[in-house]
Amino acid sequence: MVKAQSAIEYLMTYGWMLLVVAIVGGLIFTLAQDQDVEEVTGFDGQAVIVSDFGVNTDDQLTLEVLNARRGTAEVHNVTVEGDRGLRFNDTEMELGSQEYKQVKVDGFATNDTAQQYSVVIDFDRGDLTGLESSGGFAGGVRMINE
């Protein structure tokens, strides 16, 4: 009888603790699941990359474009493609070694759910012309219909 009473006391004491841990864990999982994941992917090892992104108050997607290698890169165009078509910034900018600049692409707004986009950067590097870097990003961004 002492063993049974001891087992019941053990379950009552630690059972409540396990229940609380399960509830708190479920709550944390639910809250984290609703958060948008923002990430840049696919640019690993490329010369010119997108390192970060966001949307400003003028409905422009702002991409942080980085020259990830030594030497100068001359960026000519940045194209963003999503489910609703293409948007591009016909730009002329020079990036020095490890230098980054912002490129703004019109026609974007923030969004509650994450969406995926592909990015192609056209650039030249010295005598090498017509080069491309490509990758993508996912986040709380949407293309505005025009």
N, C-alpha and C positions, 0 to 999 in steps of 0.2 A: 504494500500500500504506500510505503514511503517513496518507492521508485515512481509510481504513477503520479503521486502528488508533485514530485520533483519535476517530472516531465511536463506536467500541466503548467507549473510555474515558469518553466523555461520557455514554453511556447507563448505564454501570455506576455512575458517580459520581452522576448526578442521578436515575437510575431508582430507586435505593434511597430517596432523599429523597422522591420522588413517591409511592412505595408507603407510606412511613411517614405522610405527610400524608393520604393516602386512608384508611388504617386509623384514624388518630386522628379524622378528620372523621366517619367512620362511627360510631365509638364515641360521640362527642359527640351525634350525631343520635339514636342509639338511646337514650341516657340521657335526653335532653331530651324525646323522644317519650313516654316513660313517665310524665312528670310531669303532674299535674293542672293545668289552667289554671283559675284562679279569676278571675272577672270579673263586674262589675255592668254591665248594659246597658239601654238603652231609656229612661233617665230624663233624657236631655239636654233642657234647656230647661224642665223642669217645676218647679213650685214646691216640692214636698216630694219628696225623693229618698232612695233607699238608697245610701249612699256606701261601705259595707263590710259584711261578714258573717263569721260563724264559728259554731262549735258549742262550747258550754261543757260542763263535766263533769256537769251535771244533765240532759243530753240536751235542751238547749234551743238552738234557732237564735237567735243574737243578731244583730240587724240594727241598723246604725247609721243612724238616720233623721235627715236634715238638712233644715232649712228654708232653701232656697237663695235666698229672696227677702227683701226688706225687709218689716217688719210681722210680725204674730203669726199663727201657724197653730195651730189646735186639731185634733190628730189624734184620731180616734175608733176606727179599726179598721185593722189591718194583716192582709191575707189573703195566704197563701202557697199556691200550687197547683203540684202536681207530678203525676207519673204515678200516684201512689198516693192521690190525693185532695187535700182542702183542710185547711189548718191556719190558725187565726187567733188573733189577740190582740185581744180587745175591750178597748181601752185608752182612757184619757182623759189626754192630756198636751198641754201648751202648749209650743210652740217659738217662741222669739224670733228676730229676724233673724240669719241665719247660725248658728243654734244647732243642735246635734245632741244626740240622746239615744238610748239603747239600748232597743230593743224586743225582748223575749224571747218566742219562740213554742215551745211544748212539742212533743215528739214527733220529734226529729231526732237523728242521730248522724253521726259522721264516716264517710267511705266511701273506698275505694281508687280508685274511678273517678269522674270528673266527671259530674254530673247537672244538668239544667236545671230551673229553677223560675221561675214568674211571680209577681210581687208587685203587689198593689193596695193603695194607702193612701187611706183615706177621711178627709177633713179639711174644716174650715171656715176661711175667711179673712175676718174681719170680717163684713160683711153677706152675703158670698157663702157659701152653705151647700151641702152635698152635693157637694163637689169631689172629684175622684180624680186620683191620680198612679199611673201603672203602668209597669212595666219588668220586669226579671228579673235573675237571677244564675245562674251555673254554677260548680260546684266540687265538691270532695270531701265532699258532704253527702248524706245519704239520710233519707227519712222512715221512721220506725219504725212497723211495723204494730201496730195495737192490737187 
